[in-house]
Amino acid sequence: MFVPARPLKGLETPPAKQPLVYPDEPVPGDIGYIRVPWVVGSQEKLDAYITRVQAQIKERDKPELKGWVVDLRGNMGGNMWPMLVGAGPILGEDTLGYFIESHNTKTAWRYEKGKALLDGNIQAETANYYTLKSANPIVAVLTDTLTASSGEAVAVAFKARKHTRSFGAGTCGVSTSRSRFYLSEGSVLLLTTAVFADRRLVQYGQSLAPDEPLKSSEVVPRAIRWIREEYEVKK
């Protein structure tokens, strides 16, 4: 028989295979760049991950930036909440997305002052959170077929955000959340219980198509060009 499921908290499952190590991309001085990699592990490891990602954003932030490239390529999943906190300074304080369960039950994800919240409850946080020099920046999001599960949650968090466009290849296609059900003989059953939805309540549950499908060699140059074009329109 089933016993009650663990409360829904998003994906915490490590990638099925050893992820590739993607190097940071070189970008010109007027463009910010951050890679949001996969993460799973102890609380100490998750805290260190948040600190590292936000520290890199702080180090690379400059008043003269025209926009940011957020690189989700190769992010095969893990724990979505430290990822949202890490990218929080660029995402901005807002409702970022939802889990949509059966009967259209919704629980909201939010970033606010260094905290990732699920229906108002803190899932991950950092006390020393960073705030960008220029709020609400232009953002180019990069995805590929290895962007999966929690990596797709971050991609969804950028969907429907103002001054944001995605480039690359469609994601893996597991933009869903699972819950654990404990069986009477001690085993655990993982079942998909919700799909991701963006801040406008557009539901996914499958691969996220980029706004501009591109070959890998074209992705970064096109993203930079678009940021500069959008900057001229925005200013």
Phi, psi and omega in degrees: 000165176272149164244165188305147180284154170297144177307142181294120181228013180092186187276130178232015184270129178294157178306148184292334178222163183300121182292153172289150176266112180264126176284157173296148179270138173288136179226157178292168186294342180267007182236131172273153182217134173216133172263132177252098184275173177288158177204143172202151178147201183290166177300322178299318179292320180294319178296319179295323178299310180301313181301317183294314183294315180292327177294322177294320177298314180300316181296325186265353182283134179216150181300332185274003180296139176272339180171183185236144167259122175253113188260109178256007181294134180082359178280098188269006173123202184121235182252117186288333190292314174299329177296317180293322177293316180302314181276358186307318180302328180274320177300319183089161182281114184185169165288128188257335183175188184213155158266130175249113180263186179299154183063022175064027175290131185243137167233131189267144169260144181212147170248133184202114174049053177078014181234139168260124186244141172242110182054038178088352181262133183291127177254331177200152182199163171221135182288322184262063184281154183257147174240130182299151175295326177237110183290160176054056183286164169288135185226129171254122182257129181252130179227161173214186184289347176268358174285110191222156174045252181296330172298322176291330176298320178294319177300319178296322180299332178272345178296143178065009173279142180296148176056042182226139179214145182251149186221147174125230181238160177299148183285178187299319178108026176237053180277063184222165177239147182241152173242154178263130175243126184265126181272158186297333181269008171104349179278167183238134178249125176261122180234141174289124184237355181202157172247158177281146172224148181277184185295343174264009179070021170286124184271148179244252184088001179216190180299140175267119178279137176288157175295326177230102176291131184216155169293153185303324182289342184265346193296304185294313178302320180291320179299317179296316180298318180295317179303315181295321177296315181293325178299318179294326178288320186286325189287000000 
